[in-house]
């Protein structure tokens, strides 16, 4: 991905940030696609994790820019199917909290792990996030429409993170990217302690 794509990607992907529908069952719109679209941005845990995936992928560069988010969205869809099916997975909320903390730390450290390790880490986190998305699907909503909504929203958040990371690299301010990991890690730590 060339650096001259950073600004357009950031501008287009941030279009989806103003949605204000609640991410929990029983509130906000009842259309499956709209609720799915709003779910990842309705809770700070999901929002921060999705943006963090994009930031970390941009930090690692090369194939990680597309492979890490692709691994996350693929495994998130699997987790979503588990959630919709009602198949329980252990440590669901704890997994989400740990993912936010770990992603923040990876960004602060500017960790450049091997691609396979990065894909496995985000894939594991993705199952927990996807499970929460699926388990909170409104009754009577189309699972396909809901899933498409939360996948589109998730990809938009990745693009925001990737655009931010690439832009900061382009203007020679990688320290800003690393500093952005601090509030993500702090919020993740808070979630771990609160849960």
Buried (B, 14 or more C-beta within 10 A) or exposed (E): EEEEEBEEBBEEBBEBBEBEBBBEBEEBBEBBBBBBBBBBBBBBBBBBBBBBBBBBBBBBEEEBBEBBBBBBBBBBBBBBBBBBEEEEBEEBBEBBBBBBBBBBBBBBBBBBBEBEEBBBBBBBBBBBBBBBBBBBBBEEBBBEBBBBBBBBBBBBBBBBBBBBBBBBBEEEEBEBBBEBBEEBBEBBBBBBEEE
